[in-house]
Amino acid sequence: MSDVENNLEMPGSKAGEAAVLFTKAVEEYANGQHNCAIRLFDEVIALCEKCEAQKHAVTRVAAHINLYRVHRALGHDGEAQEHFRKAVSLGASADRLRAY
């Protein structure tokens, strides 16, 4: 089980929904379905923000990191930098992100 799945302790079915969406987004990205992956990662972030619990910061960081990677791969520098900043503001290491 990933760190993201371990940290999805949202009320009710939101945890399961976010975990499924996150996993599907990673799969879509791996399969080259970048636009679908972007949409799914955005949904994960929205679910985490609805719960507003600090526990979900890890999941939100992971989603922003993945959005940073997807947008970089697509050459969307502005969007990539926005997700980079959001991930860092939530506690991600800027140095580690730059290594991607």
N, C-alpha and C positions, 0 to 999 in steps of 0.2 A: 504494500500500500504506500502511496506517495505521501510526502509531507502535506500536500494540498488536501488529499483525501482525509488524512488524520486530523487536520485542522478545521474540517467542515462540520462544526457542531452547531448548526443553525437549528432553530425551532422547526418541528414538523418535517415536512417533506422537502423543505428548501435545501437542506444539506445534501440529500440524495440528488436533487435536481441540479445543484451546482456541481457536484462531483461528476455526474453524467455529462453535463455540458462541457466541463473542463476536459474530460477524457476525449470527448468527441472533437473538441477544438484542436487538441494536440494531434489526433488522428487526421483531421482534415488538413492541418498544416503539413504533416508528413506526406500526405497524398497530393500536395500541391494545390489544394483547394483554399487558397489564401483568403479570399473574400468571405467564404463561409467560416473559416477559423476566426477572422476578425469579428464577425457578428456574434459567434458563440462566446469568445472571450469577453466581449462587451456585455453579454448577458450574464456571465459569471460575476463580473464586477458589479453590475446592477443588483444582483441578488445579494451579494455581500454587503453592499452599501445599505440596502433595505434593513438589514439586521443590525447595523451600526455597532457591532460588538468588536472589541479589540482583537478577539480571537481570530477574526476573519482577515486580519491584516496580512497574514502569510498567503492566504489564497488570493487576495487582491494584488499583492506584490507579484506573485507568480503569474497572474493574468496580465498585469502590466508589462512584466519582463517578456512574456511571450508576444504580446502586441508590439513591443519594441522590436523584437526579432523579425516578426512578420513584416512590419512596415519597412524596416531596413532592407529586407530581402526584396521588397517591391520598389525600393528607391524613394519611398515617401519619407524624406528626411524630417520634415516638420512634425508629422504624426509620430515618427519614431522618437524624436527628442521629447515630445510631450509625454509619452509613456515612460521614457527614461526618467524624466523629472518626477513623475508621479510615483514610480517604483522607489526612487531614492528618498522621496519625502515620506514614504511608508516604511523605510528602514533598509532598503536594499543597498548593497555596497556598490558605489559608483565605479570603483576600480574593477570589481568582478564583472559588472555589466559591460564595461568597455572591452573586456576580454572576449565578449561574444563576437 
